[in-house]
Amino acid sequence: MAKYTGGMKVAGGYYWNSGNWEVEVVSSEGGRLAGAAAQKYVKVPFPVLFVIVPLLGATFLMFLPVVGFALVAYAIAKKLAGTVTQGATELASTVQPGSFAAGSAYFTGKPGEEKEGAADAPKSTELEKLEREIAERKSEQK
């Protein structure tokens, strides 16, 4: 049995594509095989087709129910996993550690909590000037 690739010019006969599991019939005048050059074909004598074609059909008939059961099992598993995942997401969204507020910065400590010595620290003159300027601008805007 000779081997051919897609797009080759061949003589008439029966060619089996093992990648697609298809039999292509080329007329007695000859012609080109269908498909890209990557597809492989094997020229098959006519009597061998009586073995190949029923085997392809039997394989289809055997695996069709298996595929059906597999798809049903996949759909059930996906539904159950989605239910569990949704419940876990909803539960996680209700649980917050302490007084955590999303989007807040906690660099300054808690309200009412002051650092030791913060009231006693001397203010610089530049800081006092900046505070006065801010106060003046606020009073101008009102």
URSULTA-V453789 format. One line per field, one symbol per residue. burial: 1 if it has 9 or more other C-alpha atoms within 8 Angstrom, else 0. A space follows every 50 residues. Layout:
burial=???
This chain:
burial=00011111011111111100000101100111100010111111000010 00000100000000000000000000000000000000000000000000 000000000000000000000000000100000000000000
